[in-house]
Amino acid sequence: MAAVARLRAEWARGHRSVGAADALGWALFRAGRAKEALEYAKRATEEGLRSALFSYHRGEIERALELRGPARRHLAEALRINPSFSPLHAPRAEAALAALGEPPDELPEGWSRRTRRGRRAREAGAYGEDGSGGGGGRGEAAAGPGTRA
């Protein structure tokens, strides 16, 4: 596709703004290369600028890749940022979000909220050697210079 070639040339010349990343990601997606497009969509949405259009593009790319949770999150974010961000794409975002439906109540097999949360807390040092919750946890980490624990 000509758009991909032109945008890649701009990217190679050093034009690496969030707008260029979004445009290249969307062009790759439209050319049927969603997996490659996701890299650029992530750059466009993770660089600090909150754009409904960029979030919509990322959500549609994730939906094409069957990444339902992230797609749901980014499509909803697009509509939260600006429910009327585009007369063409806003209704599509609403329809895509409805098609994705609500997230399941159950976690995938082999997952548990307790196990996942517990592992993260242990890795962060929130529990002592005996798992009692003491030693090196949040209280100490939360107190910074000039604060009282």
C-alpha positions as CSV (number, residue, x, y, z in Angstrom):
1,M,0.0,0.0,0.0
2,A,1.4,3.4,-1.0
3,A,0.5,5.0,2.4
4,V,2.6,2.4,4.3
5,A,5.6,3.1,2.0
6,R,5.3,6.8,2.4
7,L,4.9,6.7,6.1
8,R,7.7,4.3,6.5
9,A,9.9,6.7,4.6
10,E,9.0,9.5,6.9
11,W,9.6,7.3,9.9
12,A,13.0,6.4,8.5
13,R,13.8,10.1,8.1
14,G,13.3,10.6,11.8
15,H,9.8,11.9,11.8
16,R,8.8,9.8,14.9
17,S,6.1,11.9,16.5
18,V,3.0,10.3,18.1
19,G,1.0,11.4,15.0
20,A,3.4,9.7,12.7
21,A,3.3,6.6,14.8
22,D,-0.5,6.6,14.8
23,A,-0.7,7.2,11.0
24,L,1.8,4.4,10.3
25,G,0.1,2.0,12.7
26,W,-3.3,2.7,11.1
27,A,-2.0,2.4,7.6
28,L,-0.4,-1.0,8.5
29,F,-3.7,-2.1,10.0
30,R,-5.6,-1.1,6.9
31,A,-3.1,-3.0,4.8
32,G,-3.9,-6.2,6.8
33,R,-0.8,-6.1,9.0
34,A,-2.4,-5.7,12.4
35,K,0.4,-7.4,14.4
36,E,3.0,-5.0,13.0
37,A,0.6,-2.1,13.4
38,L,0.2,-2.7,17.2
39,E,3.8,-1.6,17.8
40,Y,3.2,1.8,16.4
41,A,-0.3,2.2,17.9
42,K,1.3,1.5,21.3
43,R,3.9,4.2,20.7
44,A,1.2,6.7,19.7
45,T,-0.9,6.1,22.8
46,E,1.8,5.6,25.4
47,E,3.8,8.8,24.7
48,G,1.6,11.0,26.9
49,L,-0.9,12.6,24.4
50,R,-4.5,11.5,25.2
51,S,-6.1,11.3,21.8
52,A,-9.5,9.7,21.3
53,L,-8.6,8.9,17.7
54,F,-5.3,7.2,18.7
55,S,-7.1,5.2,21.3
56,Y,-9.7,4.1,18.8
57,H,-7.1,3.0,16.3
58,R,-5.3,1.0,19.0
59,G,-8.5,-0.6,20.1
60,E,-9.5,-1.6,16.6
61,I,-6.0,-3.1,16.0
62,E,-6.2,-5.0,19.3
63,R,-9.7,-6.2,18.4
64,A,-8.4,-7.6,15.1
65,L,-5.7,-9.4,17.0
66,E,-8.4,-10.8,19.4
67,L,-7.0,-9.0,22.4
68,R,-10.4,-8.5,23.8
69,G,-9.5,-6.9,27.1
70,P,-7.1,-4.3,25.8
71,A,-9.4,-3.6,22.8
72,R,-12.3,-3.0,25.2
73,R,-10.1,-0.7,27.3
74,H,-8.9,1.4,24.4
75,L,-12.2,1.7,22.6
76,A,-13.9,2.8,25.9
77,E,-11.0,5.2,26.5
78,A,-11.6,6.8,23.1
79,L,-15.2,7.4,24.0
80,R,-14.4,8.7,27.4
81,I,-11.9,11.2,26.1
82,N,-14.4,12.5,23.5
83,P,-17.7,10.7,22.8
84,S,-18.0,12.6,19.5
85,F,-14.4,12.4,18.4
86,S,-15.3,11.5,14.9
87,P,-18.7,11.3,13.1
88,L,-17.4,8.2,11.3
89,H,-15.3,6.4,14.0
90,A,-17.2,7.2,17.2
91,P,-20.3,5.2,16.2
92,R,-17.9,2.4,15.1
93,A,-16.2,2.5,18.5
94,E,-19.6,2.2,20.2
95,A,-20.6,-0.8,18.0
96,A,-17.2,-2.5,18.5
97,L,-17.4,-2.1,22.2
98,A,-21.0,-3.5,22.2
99,A,-19.8,-6.5,20.1
100,L,-17.0,-7.2,22.5
101,G,-19.5,-7.3,25.3
102,E,-18.7,-7.2,29.0
103,P,-15.6,-8.9,30.4
104,P,-16.2,-12.4,31.8
105,D,-16.8,-12.7,35.5
106,E,-14.5,-15.7,35.8
107,L,-10.8,-15.6,35.3
108,P,-9.2,-17.9,32.8
109,E,-8.5,-21.5,34.0
110,G,-5.4,-21.6,36.2
111,W,-5.7,-18.0,37.4
112,S,-7.0,-16.8,40.7
113,R,-7.2,-13.2,41.9
114,R,-5.6,-14.2,45.2
115,T,-2.7,-16.0,43.6
116,R,-2.0,-13.2,41.1
117,R,-2.3,-10.4,43.7
118,G,-0.3,-12.4,46.3
119,R,2.5,-13.1,43.8
120,R,2.8,-9.4,42.9
121,A,2.8,-8.4,46.6
122,R,5.5,-10.9,47.4
123,E,7.6,-9.7,44.5
124,A,7.2,-6.2,45.7
125,G,8.3,-7.3,49.2
126,A,5.0,-6.6,50.9
127,Y,5.2,-9.8,52.9
128,G,7.8,-11.0,55.4
129,E,9.5,-14.4,55.1
130,D,6.6,-16.1,56.9
131,G,4.0,-14.4,54.7
132,S,2.6,-12.4,57.7
133,G,2.7,-9.1,55.9
134,G,5.6,-7.6,57.8
135,G,9.0,-6.6,56.6
136,G,9.8,-4.4,53.7
137,G,6.3,-3.8,52.6
138,R,4.2,-0.8,51.6
139,G,4.5,1.2,54.8
140,E,8.3,1.5,54.3
141,A,8.1,2.0,50.6
142,A,5.4,4.6,50.8
143,A,7.4,6.8,53.2
144,G,9.8,8.9,51.2
145,P,12.2,11.7,52.1
146,G,10.6,14.3,54.3
147,T,7.5,12.1,55.1
148,R,6.5,10.3,58.1
149,A,5.9,6.5,58.0
